[in-house]
Amino acid sequence: MFPDAENFIPERFDKSNLGPKPLEPRDFLFGVGRRVCPGQFVVDASLFLLMANIIATMDIRKPRDDNGNEFEPEIKRSGYPIK
């Protein structure tokens, strides 16, 4: 896992020299500081429960045609680009 794993080198665990942390969308999705969304934890819990209920109660599979064969649905694109 580490080069020279047998030697005691405590500097390898020092994270102060890594530089700035890369921005994650989750870090600023609900705002930061004084302007942070007060409902962010409610949204997180609600989305988790929603997805858990969908997975537990729904039968998710590919669509079938009139003969009962599975097929890949055609993805239709609109004229609006999404970044």
C-alpha positions in Angstrom: 0.0 0.0 0.0 2.8 2.4 0.9 6.3 2.4 -0.4 8.6 1.5 2.5 5.7 0.2 4.6 8.1 -1.4 7.1 9.7 2.0 8.0 8.3 4.5 10.4 7.6 7.7 8.3 4.8 9.7 10.0 5.0 12.4 7.3 3.1 10.2 4.9 -0.1 10.8 6.9 0.4 14.6 7.0 -2.4 16.1 4.9 -1.5 19.7 5.4 0.7 19.8 2.3 -2.0 18.5 -0.1 -3.1 22.0 -1.1 -6.7 23.2 -1.6 -9.4 20.6 -1.6 -11.0 20.2 -5.0 -14.6 21.5 -5.2 -17.3 19.0 -4.9 -20.8 19.9 -6.1 -22.3 18.5 -2.9 -20.3 21.0 -0.9 -21.9 24.1 -2.4 -25.3 22.7 -3.6 -27.2 24.0 -0.6 -25.0 27.1 -0.1 -22.4 27.8 2.5 -22.0 29.9 5.7 -24.8 32.1 6.8 -26.7 31.5 3.6 -26.9 27.7 3.9 -30.2 26.1 3.2 -31.8 25.1 6.5 -33.7 22.2 4.9 -30.7 20.4 3.4 -30.8 17.5 5.9 -34.6 17.1 5.3 -34.0 16.9 1.6 -31.2 14.4 2.0 -33.3 12.2 4.2 -36.4 12.5 1.9 -34.4 11.6 -1.2 -32.9 8.6 0.6 -36.3 7.4 1.7 -37.8 8.0 -1.8 -35.1 6.0 -3.5 -35.2 3.2 -0.9 -38.9 2.9 -1.3 -38.7 2.9 -5.1 -36.1 0.1 -5.1 -38.0 -1.9 -2.4 -41.5 -1.7 -3.9 -41.1 -1.3 -7.7 -40.1 -3.9 -10.3 -37.5 -2.0 -12.3 -36.5 -3.6 -15.6 -36.3 -2.9 -19.3 -39.5 -2.2 -21.2 -41.0 -5.0 -23.3 -42.6 -4.8 -26.8 -45.9 -6.3 -27.8 -44.3 -9.8 -28.2 -42.8 -9.7 -24.7 -39.2 -9.1 -25.8 -37.0 -6.7 -23.9 -35.7 -3.7 -25.9 -33.6 -0.6 -25.4 -35.7 2.5 -25.5 -34.7 5.1 -28.1 -33.2 8.2 -26.5 -34.7 11.3 -28.1 -32.6 14.4 -27.8 -34.1 17.9 -27.8 -32.4 21.0 -29.2 -31.1 22.1 -25.9 -27.6 21.2 -24.9 -27.0 20.1 -21.3 -23.6 20.7 -19.7 
